[in-house]
Amino acid sequence: MKKAFSLIELLVSIFLLGLIVNFLYSAIGNLQKTNILFNQKSQEEQNKQKLLDLLYDDIFLASELEITGSKNSTINLLTSNSIYDIEHPYVSWLVSYEKNTLLRVESVKPFTKMTSDNVNFYHITQVKEDCERFKIYQSKDRDNILIHIKFKDKEPLVYEFFKPMKTRVSKDVNETNKTSPTPANN
């Protein structure tokens, strides 16, 4: 009677074990890649939601709202939503020409041209770079607002909500330059 493994049986077992370990190693590698992609997508979705929540709160809590601009919108509003603890701040959302950066500007005073004398009144938040389109549409009866934001190489964000309010809507680009804050030349 034979009570031990032969050399061939031992080599076949080691070969099969090596195949199983190889498949497990590649499965774990794929799982790690999938986990990284999932975390990146999850982070992107959280950032999108934060952006939309901030914009929604600014608009929904606004007592005054003015939408201007032709290619990209500029929104000037007086709201009760502040990220800098300002009571009833003036807030403006616009796309700067440098790197097409979406900016949120919050101020204690109404917007004028930014100079070295009044620069301390403005808090500028760079929301995100590579903004190809930032457009706000308002229905004729002014109770529905549609937000359309497109960043480079990303799916567009489209969000609609109901907000009845008295607003001024202008499509004149020159008016945008008068009411939007302009960074000082340093």
CNS distance restraints for C-alpha pairs under 8 A (distance, minus, plus):
assign (resid   5 and name CA) (resid   9 and name CA) 6.10 0.50 0.50
assign (resid   5 and name CA) (resid  10 and name CA) 6.44 0.50 0.50
assign (resid   6 and name CA) (resid  10 and name CA) 6.33 0.50 0.50
assign (resid   7 and name CA) (resid  11 and name CA) 6.22 0.50 0.50
assign (resid   8 and name CA) (resid  12 and name CA) 6.16 0.50 0.50
assign (resid   9 and name CA) (resid  13 and name CA) 6.17 0.50 0.50
assign (resid  10 and name CA) (resid  14 and name CA) 6.24 0.50 0.50
assign (resid  11 and name CA) (resid  15 and name CA) 6.10 0.50 0.50
assign (resid  12 and name CA) (resid  16 and name CA) 6.16 0.50 0.50
assign (resid  13 and name CA) (resid  17 and name CA) 6.09 0.50 0.50
assign (resid  14 and name CA) (resid  18 and name CA) 6.08 0.50 0.50
assign (resid  15 and name CA) (resid  19 and name CA) 6.37 0.50 0.50
assign (resid  16 and name CA) (resid  20 and name CA) 6.29 0.50 0.50
assign (resid  17 and name CA) (resid  21 and name CA) 6.16 0.50 0.50
assign (resid  18 and name CA) (resid  22 and name CA) 6.07 0.50 0.50
assign (resid  19 and name CA) (resid  23 and name CA) 6.24 0.50 0.50
assign (resid  20 and name CA) (resid  24 and name CA) 6.15 0.50 0.50
assign (resid  21 and name CA) (resid  25 and name CA) 6.00 0.50 0.50
assign (resid  22 and name CA) (resid  26 and name CA) 6.29 0.50 0.50
assign (resid  23 and name CA) (resid  27 and name CA) 6.10 0.50 0.50
assign (resid  24 and name CA) (resid  28 and name CA) 6.12 0.50 0.50
assign (resid  25 and name CA) (resid  29 and name CA) 6.23 0.50 0.50
assign (resid  26 and name CA) (resid  30 and name CA) 6.17 0.50 0.50
assign (resid  27 and name CA) (resid  31 and name CA) 6.08 0.50 0.50
assign (resid  28 and name CA) (resid  32 and name CA) 6.20 0.50 0.50
assign (resid  29 and name CA) (resid  33 and name CA) 6.33 0.50 0.50
assign (resid  30 and name CA) (resid  34 and name CA) 6.09 0.50 0.50
assign (resid  31 and name CA) (resid  35 and name CA) 6.06 0.50 0.50
assign (resid  32 and name CA) (resid  36 and name CA) 6.24 0.50 0.50
assign (resid  33 and name CA) (resid  37 and name CA) 6.27 0.50 0.50
assign (resid  34 and name CA) (resid  38 and name CA) 6.00 0.50 0.50
assign (resid  35 and name CA) (resid  39 and name CA) 6.12 0.50 0.50
assign (resid  36 and name CA) (resid  40 and name CA) 6.24 0.50 0.50
assign (resid  37 and name CA) (resid  41 and name CA) 6.16 0.50 0.50
assign (resid  38 and name CA) (resid  42 and name CA) 5.96 0.50 0.50
assign (resid  39 and name CA) (resid  43 and name CA) 6.04 0.50 0.50
assign (resid  40 and name CA) (resid  44 and name CA) 6.19 0.50 0.50
assign (resid  41 and name CA) (resid  45 and name CA) 6.16 0.50 0.50
assign (resid  42 and name CA) (resid  46 and name CA) 6.19 0.50 0.50
assign (resid  43 and name CA) (resid  47 and name CA) 6.15 0.50 0.50
assign (resid  44 and name CA) (resid  48 and name CA) 6.14 0.50 0.50
assign (resid  45 and name CA) (resid  49 and name CA) 6.10 0.50 0.50
assign (resid  46 and name CA) (resid  50 and name CA) 6.11 0.50 0.50
assign (resid  47 and name CA) (resid  51 and name CA) 6.18 0.50 0.50
assign (resid  48 and name CA) (resid  52 and name CA) 6.17 0.50 0.50
assign (resid  48 and name CA) (resid 157 and name CA) 7.90 0.50 0.50
assign (resid  49 and name CA) (resid  53 and name CA) 5.89 0.50 0.50
assign (resid  50 and name CA) (resid  54 and name CA) 6.09 0.50 0.50
assign (resid  51 and name CA) (resid  55 and name CA) 6.19 0.50 0.50
assign (resid  51 and name CA) (resid 127 and name CA) 7.49 0.50 0.50
assign (resid  52 and name CA) (resid  56 and name CA) 5.81 0.50 0.50
assign (resid  52 and name CA) (resid 159 and name CA) 7.92 0.50 0.50
assign (resid  53 and name CA) (resid  57 and name CA) 5.99 0.50 0.50
assign (resid  54 and name CA) (resid  58 and name CA) 6.13 0.50 0.50
assign (resid  55 and name CA) (resid  59 and name CA) 6.21 0.50 0.50
assign (resid  56 and name CA) (resid  60 and name CA) 5.73 0.50 0.50
assign (resid  57 and name CA) (resid  61 and name CA) 5.75 0.50 0.50
assign (resid  57 and name CA) (resid  81 and name CA) 6.30 0.50 0.50
assign (resid  58 and name CA) (resid  62 and name CA) 6.07 0.50 0.50
assign (resid  58 and name CA) (resid  77 and name CA) 7.83 0.50 0.50
assign (resid  58 and name CA) (resid  79 and name CA) 6.00 0.50 0.50
assign (resid  58 and name CA) (resid  80 and name CA) 7.47 0.50 0.50
assign (resid  58 and name CA) (resid  81 and name CA) 5.48 0.50 0.50
assign (resid  58 and name CA) (resid  82 and name CA) 7.93 0.50 0.50
assign (resid  58 and name CA) (resid  91 and name CA) 7.66 0.50 0.50
assign (resid  59 and name CA) (resid  65 and name CA) 7.43 0.50 0.50
assign (resid  59 and name CA) (resid  77 and name CA) 7.46 0.50 0.50
assign (resid  59 and name CA) (resid  79 and name CA) 7.24 0.50 0.50
assign (resid  60 and name CA) (resid 163 and name CA) 6.43 0.50 0.50
assign (resid  61 and name CA) (resid  79 and name CA) 5.38 0.50 0.50
assign (resid  61 and name CA) (resid  80 and name CA) 5.69 0.50 0.50
assign (resid  61 and name CA) (resid  81 and name CA) 6.35 0.50 0.50
assign (resid  62 and name CA) (resid  77 and name CA) 6.19 0.50 0.50
assign (resid  62 and name CA) (resid  78 and name CA) 5.41 0.50 0.50
assign (resid  62 and name CA) (resid  79 and name CA) 3.84 0.50 0.50
assign (resid  62 and name CA) (resid  80 and name CA) 6.44 0.50 0.50
assign (resid  62 and name CA) (resid  81 and name CA) 7.83 0.50 0.50
assign (resid  63 and name CA) (resid  77 and name CA) 7.43 0.50 0.50
assign (resid  63 and name CA) (resid  78 and name CA) 5.79 0.50 0.50
assign (resid  63 and name CA) (resid  79 and name CA) 5.85 0.50 0.50
assign (resid  63 and name CA) (resid 165 and name CA) 7.64 0.50 0.50
assign (resid  64 and name CA) (resid  77 and name CA) 5.24 0.50 0.50
assign (resid  64 and name CA) (resid  78 and name CA) 5.14 0.50 0.50
assign (resid  64 and name CA) (resid  79 and name CA) 7.17 0.50 0.50
assign (resid  64 and name CA) (resid 165 and name CA) 7.92 0.50 0.50
assign (resid  64 and name CA) (resid 166 and name CA) 7.18 0.50 0.50
assign (resid  64 and name CA) (resid 167 and name CA) 6.26 0.50 0.50
assign (resid  65 and name CA) (resid  75 and name CA) 7.00 0.50 0.50
assign (resid  65 and name CA) (resid  76 and name CA) 5.92 0.50 0.50
assign (resid  65 and name CA) (resid  77 and name CA) 4.41 0.50 0.50
assign (resid  65 and name CA) (resid  78 and name CA) 6.77 0.50 0.50
assign (resid  65 and name CA) (resid 166 and name CA) 7.62 0.50 0.50
assign (resid  65 and name CA) (resid 167 and name CA) 5.10 0.50 0.50
assign (resid  65 and name CA) (resid 168 and name CA) 6.57 0.50 0.50
assign (resid  66 and name CA) (resid  75 and name CA) 5.69 0.50 0.50
assign (resid  66 and name CA) (resid  76 and name CA) 5.15 0.50 0.50
assign (resid  66 and name CA) (resid  77 and name CA) 6.17 0.50 0.50
assign (resid  66 and name CA) (resid 167 and name CA) 5.85 0.50 0.50
assign (resid  66 and name CA) (resid 168 and name CA) 4.87 0.50 0.50
assign (resid  66 and name CA) (resid 169 and name CA) 5.55 0.50 0.50
assign (resid  66 and name CA) (resid 170 and name CA) 7.47 0.50 0.50
assign (resid  67 and name CA) (resid  73 and name CA) 6.49 0.50 0.50
assign (resid  67 and name CA) (resid  74 and name CA) 5.79 0.50 0.50
assign (resid  67 and name CA) (resid  75 and name CA) 4.68 0.50 0.50
assign (resid  67 and name CA) (resid  76 and name CA) 6.58 0.50 0.50
assign (resid  67 and name CA) (resid 136 and name CA) 7.27 0.50 0.50
assign (resid  67 and name CA) (resid 168 and name CA) 6.74 0.50 0.50
assign (resid  67 and name CA) (resid 169 and name CA) 4.89 0.50 0.50
assign (resid  67 and name CA) (resid 170 and name CA) 6.08 0.50 0.50
assign (resid  67 and name CA) (resid 171 and name CA) 7.69 0.50 0.50
assign (resid  68 and name CA) (resid  73 and name CA) 5.56 0.50 0.50
assign (resid  68 and name CA) (resid  74 and name CA) 5.18 0.50 0.50
assign (resid  68 and name CA) (resid  75 and name CA) 6.47 0.50 0.50
assign (resid  68 and name CA) (resid 169 and name CA) 6.19 0.50 0.50
assign (resid  68 and name CA) (resid 170 and name CA) 4.76 0.50 0.50
assign (resid  68 and name CA) (resid 171 and name CA) 5.03 0.50 0.50
assign (resid  68 and name CA) (resid 172 and name CA) 6.41 0.50 0.50
assign (resid  68 and name CA) (resid 173 and name CA) 6.89 0.50 0.50
assign (resid  68 and name CA) (resid 175 and name CA) 7.19 0.50 0.50
assign (resid  68 and name CA) (resid 176 and name CA) 5.67 0.50 0.50
assign (resid  69 and name CA) (resid  73 and name CA) 4.60 0.50 0.50
assign (resid  69 and name CA) (resid  74 and name CA) 5.78 0.50 0.50
assign (resid  69 and name CA) (resid 170 and name CA) 7.13 0.50 0.50
assign (resid  69 and name CA) (resid 171 and name CA) 5.02 0.50 0.50
assign (resid  69 and name CA) (resid 172 and name CA) 5.88 0.50 0.50
assign (resid  69 and name CA) (resid 173 and name CA) 4.85 0.50 0.50
assign (resid  69 and name CA) (resid 175 and name CA) 7.93 0.50 0.50
assign (resid  69 and name CA) (resid 176 and name CA) 5.92 0.50 0.50
assign (resid  70 and name CA) (resid 171 and name CA) 5.55 0.50 0.50
assign (resid  70 and name CA) (resid 172 and name CA) 6.83 0.50 0.50
assign (resid  70 and name CA) (resid 173 and name CA) 6.07 0.50 0.50
assign (resid  71 and name CA) (resid 133 and name CA) 7.63 0.50 0.50
assign (resid  71 and name CA) (resid 135 and name CA) 7.72 0.50 0.50
assign (resid  72 and name CA) (resid  94 and name CA) 7.62 0.50 0.50
assign (resid  72 and name CA) (resid  95 and name CA) 7.00 0.50 0.50
assign (resid  72 and name CA) (resid 133 and name CA) 5.95 0.50 0.50
assign (resid  72 and name CA) (resid 134 and name CA) 5.07 0.50 0.50
assign (resid  72 and name CA) (resid 135 and name CA) 5.35 0.50 0.50
assign (resid  73 and name CA) (resid  94 and name CA) 6.60 0.50 0.50
assign (resid  73 and name CA) (resid  95 and name CA) 7.92 0.50 0.50
assign (resid  73 and name CA) (resid 134 and name CA) 5.87 0.50 0.50
assign (resid  73 and name CA) (resid 135 and name CA) 4.82 0.50 0.50
assign (resid  73 and name CA) (resid 136 and name CA) 6.02 0.50 0.50
assign (resid  74 and name CA) (resid  92 and name CA) 6.89 0.50 0.50
assign (resid  74 and name CA) (resid  93 and name CA) 5.61 0.50 0.50
assign (resid  74 and name CA) (resid  94 and name CA) 4.71 0.50 0.50
assign (resid  74 and name CA) (resid  95 and name CA) 7.54 0.50 0.50
assign (resid  74 and name CA) (resid 176 and name CA) 6.70 0.50 0.50
assign (resid  74 and name CA) (resid 180 and name CA) 7.56 0.50 0.50
assign (resid  75 and name CA) (resid  91 and name CA) 7.88 0.50 0.50
assign (resid  75 and name CA) (resid  92 and name CA) 5.30 0.50 0.50
assign (resid  75 and name CA) (resid  93 and name CA) 5.15 0.50 0.50
assign (resid  75 and name CA) (resid  94 and name CA) 6.75 0.50 0.50
assign (resid  76 and name CA) (resid  90 and name CA) 7.23 0.50 0.50
assign (resid  76 and name CA) (resid  91 and name CA) 5.83 0.50 0.50
assign (resid  76 and name CA) (resid  92 and name CA) 4.42 0.50 0.50
assign (resid  76 and name CA) (resid  93 and name CA) 6.80 0.50 0.50
assign (resid  76 and name CA) (resid 179 and name CA) 7.68 0.50 0.50
assign (resid  76 and name CA) (resid 180 and name CA) 7.59 0.50 0.50
assign (resid  77 and name CA) (resid  90 and name CA) 5.76 0.50 0.50
assign (resid  77 and name CA) (resid  91 and name CA) 5.31 0.50 0.50
assign (resid  77 and name CA) (resid  92 and name CA) 6.33 0.50 0.50
assign (resid  78 and name CA) (resid  88 and name CA) 6.40 0.50 0.50
assign (resid  78 and name CA) (resid  89 and name CA) 5.93 0.50 0.50
assign (resid  78 and name CA) (resid  90 and name CA) 4.62 0.50 0.50
assign (resid  78 and name CA) (resid  91 and name CA) 6.23 0.50 0.50
assign (resid  79 and name CA) (resid  88 and name CA) 5.34 0.50 0.50
assign (resid  79 and name CA) (resid  89 and name CA) 5.89 0.50 0.50
assign (resid  79 and name CA) (resid  90 and name CA) 6.53 0.50 0.50
assign (resid  79 and name CA) (resid  91 and name CA) 7.09 0.50 0.50
assign (resid  80 and name CA) (resid  87 and name CA) 6.48 0.50 0.50
assign (resid  80 and name CA) (resid  88 and name CA) 4.47 0.50 0.50
assign (resid  80 and name CA) (resid  89 and name CA) 6.52 0.50 0.50
assign (resid  81 and name CA) (resid  88 and name CA) 7.08 0.50 0.50
assign (resid  81 and name CA) (resid  89 and name CA) 7.37 0.50 0.50
assign (resid  82 and name CA) (resid  86 and name CA) 5.78 0.50 0.50
assign (resid  82 and name CA) (resid  87 and name CA) 7.25 0.50 0.50
assign (resid  82 and name CA) (resid  88 and name CA) 7.49 0.50 0.50
assign (resid  82 and name CA) (resid  89 and name CA) 6.53 0.50 0.50
assign (resid  82 and name CA) (resid 106 and name CA) 7.64 0.50 0.50
assign (resid  84 and name CA) (resid 106 and name CA) 7.88 0.50 0.50
assign (resid  84 and name CA) (resid 123 and name CA) 7.81 0.50 0.50
assign (resid  86 and name CA) (resid 107 and name CA) 7.88 0.50 0.50
assign (resid  86 and name CA) (resid 108 and name CA) 6.70 0.50 0.50
assign (resid  87 and name CA) (resid 108 and name CA) 7.98 0.50 0.50
assign (resid  88 and name CA) (resid 108 and name CA) 7.83 0.50 0.50
assign (resid  89 and name CA) (resid 106 and name CA) 6.29 0.50 0.50
assign (resid  89 and name CA) (resid 107 and name CA) 5.61 0.50 0.50
assign (resid  89 and name CA) (resid 108 and name CA) 5.33 0.50 0.50
assign (resid  89 and name CA) (resid 109 and name CA) 7.43 0.50 0.50
assign (resid  90 and name CA) (resid 106 and name CA) 5.71 0.50 0.50
assign (resid  90 and name CA) (resid 107 and name CA) 5.12 0.50 0.50
assign (resid  90 and name CA) (resid 108 and name CA) 6.25 0.50 0.50
assign (resid  90 and name CA) (resid 109 and name CA) 6.51 0.50 0.50
assign (resid  90 and name CA) (resid 110 and name CA) 5.96 0.50 0.50
assign (resid  90 and name CA) (resid 111 and name CA) 7.41 0.50 0.50
assign (resid  91 and name CA) (resid 104 and name CA) 6.97 0.50 0.50
assign (resid  91 and name CA) (resid 105 and name CA) 5.54 0.50 0.50
assign (resid  91 and name CA) (resid 106 and name CA) 4.50 0.50 0.50
assign (resid  91 and name CA) (resid 107 and name CA) 6.38 0.50 0.50
assign (resid  92 and name CA) (resid 104 and name CA) 5.73 0.50 0.50
assign (resid  92 and name CA) (resid 105 and name CA) 5.08 0.50 0.50
assign (resid  92 and name CA) (resid 106 and name CA) 6.56 0.50 0.50
assign (resid  92 and name CA) (resid 180 and name CA) 7.12 0.50 0.50
assign (resid  93 and name CA) (resid 102 and name CA) 7.27 0.50 0.50
assign (resid  93 and name CA) (resid 103 and name CA) 5.71 0.50 0.50
assign (resid  93 and name CA) (resid 104 and name CA) 4.62 0.50 0.50
assign (resid  93 and name CA) (resid 105 and name CA) 6.42 0.50 0.50
assign (resid  94 and name CA) (resid 102 and name CA) 5.86 0.50 0.50
assign (resid  94 and name CA) (resid 103 and name CA) 5.41 0.50 0.50
assign (resid  94 and name CA) (resid 104 and name CA) 6.69 0.50 0.50
assign (resid  94 and name CA) (resid 134 and name CA) 7.73 0.50 0.50
assign (resid  94 and name CA) (resid 180 and name CA) 7.98 0.50 0.50
assign (resid  95 and name CA) (resid 100 and name CA) 5.87 0.50 0.50
assign (resid  95 and name CA) (resid 101 and name CA) 5.42 0.50 0.50
assign (resid  95 and name CA) (resid 102 and name CA) 4.43 0.50 0.50
assign (resid  95 and name CA) (resid 103 and name CA) 5.91 0.50 0.50
assign (resid  95 and name CA) (resid 131 and name CA) 7.14 0.50 0.50
assign (resid  95 and name CA) (resid 134 and name CA) 7.19 0.50 0.50
assign (resid  96 and name CA) (resid 100 and name CA) 5.39 0.50 0.50
assign (resid  96 and name CA) (resid 101 and name CA) 5.26 0.50 0.50
assign (resid  96 and name CA) (resid 102 and name CA) 6.44 0.50 0.50
assign (resid  96 and name CA) (resid 103 and name CA) 6.88 0.50 0.50
assign (resid  97 and name CA) (resid 101 and name CA) 7.09 0.50 0.50
assign (resid  99 and name CA) (resid 129 and name CA) 6.12 0.50 0.50
assign (resid  99 and name CA) (resid 130 and name CA) 5.95 0.50 0.50
assign (resid 100 and name CA) (resid 129 and name CA) 5.90 0.50 0.50
assign (resid 100 and name CA) (resid 130 and name CA) 5.02 0.50 0.50
assign (resid 100 and name CA) (resid 131 and name CA) 5.19 0.50 0.50
assign (resid 100 and name CA) (resid 132 and name CA) 6.80 0.50 0.50
assign (resid 101 and name CA) (resid 126 and name CA) 6.69 0.50 0.50
assign (resid 101 and name CA) (resid 127 and name CA) 7.26 0.50 0.50
assign (resid 101 and name CA) (resid 128 and name CA) 5.71 0.50 0.50
assign (resid 101 and name CA) (resid 129 and name CA) 4.10 0.50 0.50
assign (resid 101 and name CA) (resid 130 and name CA) 5.82 0.50 0.50
assign (resid 101 and name CA) (resid 131 and name CA) 5.79 0.50 0.50
assign (resid 102 and name CA) (resid 126 and name CA) 6.22 0.50 0.50
assign (resid 102 and name CA) (resid 127 and name CA) 5.42 0.50 0.50
assign (resid 102 and name CA) (resid 128 and name CA) 5.39 0.50 0.50
assign (resid 102 and name CA) (resid 129 and name CA) 6.18 0.50 0.50
assign (resid 102 and name CA) (resid 130 and name CA) 7.86 0.50 0.50
assign (resid 102 and name CA) (resid 131 and name CA) 6.03 0.50 0.50
assign (resid 102 and name CA) (resid 134 and name CA) 7.92 0.50 0.50
assign (resid 103 and name CA) (resid 124 and name CA) 6.74 0.50 0.50
assign (resid 103 and name CA) (resid 125 and name CA) 5.68 0.50 0.50
assign (resid 103 and name CA) (resid 126 and name CA) 4.77 0.50 0.50
assign (resid 103 and name CA) (resid 127 and name CA) 5.47 0.50 0.50
assign (resid 103 and name CA) (resid 128 and name CA) 7.45 0.50 0.50
assign (resid 104 and name CA) (resid 124 and name CA) 5.90 0.50 0.50
assign (resid 104 and name CA) (resid 125 and name CA) 5.13 0.50 0.50
assign (resid 104 and name CA) (resid 126 and name CA) 6.58 0.50 0.50
assign (resid 104 and name CA) (resid 127 and name CA) 6.70 0.50 0.50
assign (resid 105 and name CA) (resid 122 and name CA) 6.50 0.50 0.50
assign (resid 105 and name CA) (resid 123 and name CA) 5.59 0.50 0.50
assign (resid 105 and name CA) (resid 124 and name CA) 4.49 0.50 0.50
assign (resid 105 and name CA) (resid 125 and name CA) 6.22 0.50 0.50
assign (resid 105 and name CA) (resid 181 and name CA) 7.78 0.50 0.50
assign (resid 106 and name CA) (resid 122 and name CA) 5.75 0.50 0.50
assign (resid 106 and name CA) (resid 123 and name CA) 5.08 0.50 0.50
assign (resid 106 and name CA) (resid 124 and name CA) 6.50 0.50 0.50
assign (resid 107 and name CA) (resid 111 and name CA) 7.36 0.50 0.50
assign (resid 107 and name CA) (resid 121 and name CA) 5.41 0.50 0.50
assign (resid 107 and name CA) (resid 122 and name CA) 4.69 0.50 0.50
assign (resid 107 and name CA) (resid 123 and name CA) 6.26 0.50 0.50
assign (resid 108 and name CA) (resid 121 and name CA) 5.87 0.50 0.50
assign (resid 108 and name CA) (resid 122 and name CA) 7.36 0.50 0.50
assign (resid 109 and name CA) (resid 121 and name CA) 6.90 0.50 0.50
assign (resid 111 and name CA) (resid 179 and name CA) 5.94 0.50 0.50
assign (resid 111 and name CA) (resid 180 and name CA) 6.25 0.50 0.50
assign (resid 111 and name CA) (resid 181 and name CA) 5.67 0.50 0.50
assign (resid 112 and name CA) (resid 178 and name CA) 7.25 0.50 0.50
assign (resid 112 and name CA) (resid 179 and name CA) 6.25 0.50 0.50
assign (resid 112 and name CA) (resid 180 and name CA) 6.89 0.50 0.50
assign (resid 112 and name CA) (resid 181 and name CA) 5.77 0.50 0.50
assign (resid 112 and name CA) (resid 182 and name CA) 7.85 0.50 0.50
assign (resid 113 and name CA) (resid 178 and name CA) 7.65 0.50 0.50
assign (resid 113 and name CA) (resid 179 and name CA) 7.98 0.50 0.50
assign (resid 113 and name CA) (resid 180 and name CA) 7.41 0.50 0.50
assign (resid 113 and name CA) (resid 181 and name CA) 5.37 0.50 0.50
assign (resid 113 and name CA) (resid 182 and name CA) 5.38 0.50 0.50
assign (resid 113 and name CA) (resid 183 and name CA) 7.71 0.50 0.50
assign (resid 114 and name CA) (resid 118 and name CA) 6.22 0.50 0.50
assign (resid 114 and name CA) (resid 119 and name CA) 5.85 0.50 0.50
assign (resid 114 and name CA) (resid 181 and name CA) 5.77 0.50 0.50
assign (resid 114 and name CA) (resid 182 and name CA) 5.18 0.50 0.50
assign (resid 114 and name CA) (resid 183 and name CA) 5.46 0.50 0.50
assign (resid 114 and name CA) (resid 184 and name CA) 5.48 0.50 0.50
assign (resid 115 and name CA) (resid 119 and name CA) 5.73 0.50 0.50
assign (resid 115 and name CA) (resid 183 and name CA) 7.43 0.50 0.50
assign (resid 115 and name CA) (resid 184 and name CA) 5.19 0.50 0.50
assign (resid 116 and name CA) (resid 184 and name CA) 6.64 0.50 0.50
assign (resid 118 and name CA) (resid 122 and name CA) 7.64 0.50 0.50
assign (resid 119 and name CA) (resid 184 and name CA) 7.67 0.50 0.50
assign (resid 129 and name CA) (resid 151 and name CA) 7.72 0.50 0.50
assign (resid 130 and name CA) (resid 151 and name CA) 5.57 0.50 0.50
assign (resid 130 and name CA) (resid 152 and name CA) 5.44 0.50 0.50
assign (resid 131 and name CA) (resid 149 and name CA) 7.44 0.50 0.50
assign (resid 131 and name CA) (resid 150 and name CA) 6.00 0.50 0.50
assign (resid 131 and name CA) (resid 151 and name CA) 4.39 0.50 0.50
assign (resid 131 and name CA) (resid 152 and name CA) 6.33 0.50 0.50
assign (resid 132 and name CA) (resid 149 and name CA) 7.76 0.50 0.50
assign (resid 132 and name CA) (resid 150 and name CA) 5.47 0.50 0.50
assign (resid 132 and name CA) (resid 151 and name CA) 5.33 0.50 0.50
assign (resid 132 and name CA) (resid 152 and name CA) 6.12 0.50 0.50
assign (resid 133 and name CA) (resid 148 and name CA) 7.29 0.50 0.50
assign (resid 133 and name CA) (resid 149 and name CA) 5.42 0.50 0.50
assign (resid 133 and name CA) (resid 150 and name CA) 4.91 0.50 0.50
assign (resid 133 and name CA) (resid 151 and name CA) 6.96 0.50 0.50
assign (resid 134 and name CA) (resid 147 and name CA) 7.71 0.50 0.50
assign (resid 134 and name CA) (resid 148 and name CA) 5.91 0.50 0.50
assign (resid 134 and name CA) (resid 149 and name CA) 4.60 0.50 0.50
assign (resid 134 and name CA) (resid 150 and name CA) 6.60 0.50 0.50
assign (resid 135 and name CA) (resid 147 and name CA) 6.11 0.50 0.50
assign (resid 135 and name CA) (resid 148 and name CA) 5.18 0.50 0.50
assign (resid 135 and name CA) (resid 149 and name CA) 6.43 0.50 0.50
assign (resid 136 and name CA) (resid 145 and name CA) 6.99 0.50 0.50
assign (resid 136 and name CA) (resid 146 and name CA) 5.75 0.50 0.50
assign (resid 136 and name CA) (resid 147 and name CA) 4.73 0.50 0.50
assign (resid 136 and name CA) (resid 148 and name CA) 6.28 0.50 0.50
assign (resid 137 and name CA) (resid 145 and name CA) 5.72 0.50 0.50
assign (resid 137 and name CA) (resid 146 and name CA) 5.00 0.50 0.50
assign (resid 137 and name CA) (resid 147 and name CA) 6.47 0.50 0.50
assign (resid 138 and name CA) (resid 142 and name CA) 5.66 0.50 0.50
assign (resid 138 and name CA) (resid 143 and name CA) 7.38 0.50 0.50
assign (resid 138 and name CA) (resid 144 and name CA) 5.82 0.50 0.50
assign (resid 138 and name CA) (resid 145 and name CA) 4.58 0.50 0.50
assign (resid 138 and name CA) (resid 146 and name CA) 6.27 0.50 0.50
assign (resid 139 and name CA) (resid 143 and name CA) 6.41 0.50 0.50
assign (resid 139 and name CA) (resid 144 and name CA) 5.36 0.50 0.50
assign (resid 139 and name CA) (resid 145 and name CA) 6.51 0.50 0.50
assign (resid 142 and name CA) (resid 163 and name CA) 7.63 0.50 0.50
assign (resid 142 and name CA) (resid 164 and name CA) 6.05 0.50 0.50
assign (resid 142 and name CA) (resid 165 and name CA) 6.54 0.50 0.50
assign (resid 142 and name CA) (resid 166 and name CA) 7.33 0.50 0.50
assign (resid 142 and name CA) (resid 167 and name CA) 7.53 0.50 0.50
assign (resid 143 and name CA) (resid 162 and name CA) 5.57 0.50 0.50
assign (resid 143 and name CA) (resid 163 and name CA) 4.86 0.50 0.50
assign (resid 143 and name CA) (resid 164 and name CA) 3.92 0.50 0.50
assign (resid 143 and name CA) (resid 165 and name CA) 6.52 0.50 0.50
assign (resid 144 and name CA) (resid 160 and name CA) 7.00 0.50 0.50
assign (resid 144 and name CA) (resid 161 and name CA) 5.76 0.50 0.50
assign (resid 144 and name CA) (resid 162 and name CA) 4.51 0.50 0.50
assign (resid 144 and name CA) (resid 163 and name CA) 5.77 0.50 0.50
assign (resid 144 and name CA) (resid 164 and name CA) 7.07 0.50 0.50
assign (resid 145 and name CA) (resid 160 and name CA) 5.60 0.50 0.50
assign (resid 145 and name CA) (resid 161 and name CA) 5.53 0.50 0.50
assign (resid 145 and name CA) (resid 162 and name CA) 6.34 0.50 0.50
assign (resid 145 and name CA) (resid 163 and name CA) 6.88 0.50 0.50
assign (resid 146 and name CA) (resid 158 and name CA) 7.14 0.50 0.50
assign (resid 146 and name CA) (resid 159 and name CA) 5.76 0.50 0.50
assign (resid 146 and name CA) (resid 160 and name CA) 4.32 0.50 0.50
assign (resid 146 and name CA) (resid 161 and name CA) 6.69 0.50 0.50
assign (resid 147 and name CA) (resid 157 and name CA) 7.63 0.50 0.50
assign (resid 147 and name CA) (resid 158 and name CA) 5.57 0.50 0.50
assign (resid 147 and name CA) (resid 159 and name CA) 5.07 0.50 0.50
assign (resid 147 and name CA) (resid 160 and name CA) 6.13 0.50 0.50
assign (resid 148 and name CA) (resid 156 and name CA) 6.95 0.50 0.50
assign (resid 148 and name CA) (resid 157 and name CA) 5.69 0.50 0.50
assign (resid 148 and name CA) (resid 158 and name CA) 4.61 0.50 0.50
assign (resid 148 and name CA) (resid 159 and name CA) 6.66 0.50 0.50
assign (resid 149 and name CA) (resid 156 and name CA) 5.67 0.50 0.50
assign (resid 149 and name CA) (resid 157 and name CA) 5.02 0.50 0.50
assign (resid 149 and name CA) (resid 158 and name CA) 6.53 0.50 0.50
assign (resid 150 and name CA) (resid 154 and name CA) 6.92 0.50 0.50
assign (resid 150 and name CA) (resid 155 and name CA) 6.79 0.50 0.50
assign (resid 150 and name CA) (resid 156 and name CA) 4.36 0.50 0.50
assign (resid 150 and name CA) (resid 157 and name CA) 6.21 0.50 0.50
assign (resid 151 and name CA) (resid 155 and name CA) 7.38 0.50 0.50
assign (resid 151 and name CA) (resid 156 and name CA) 6.79 0.50 0.50
assign (resid 170 and name CA) (resid 175 and name CA) 7.80 0.50 0.50
assign (resid 172 and name CA) (resid 176 and name CA) 6.77 0.50 0.50
assign (resid 173 and name CA) (resid 177 and name CA) 6.73 0.50 0.50
assign (resid 174 and name CA) (resid 178 and name CA) 6.61 0.50 0.50
assign (resid 175 and name CA) (resid 179 and name CA) 6.45 0.50 0.50
assign (resid 176 and name CA) (resid 180 and name CA) 5.80 0.50 0.50
assign (resid 177 and name CA) (resid 181 and name CA) 7.87 0.50 0.50
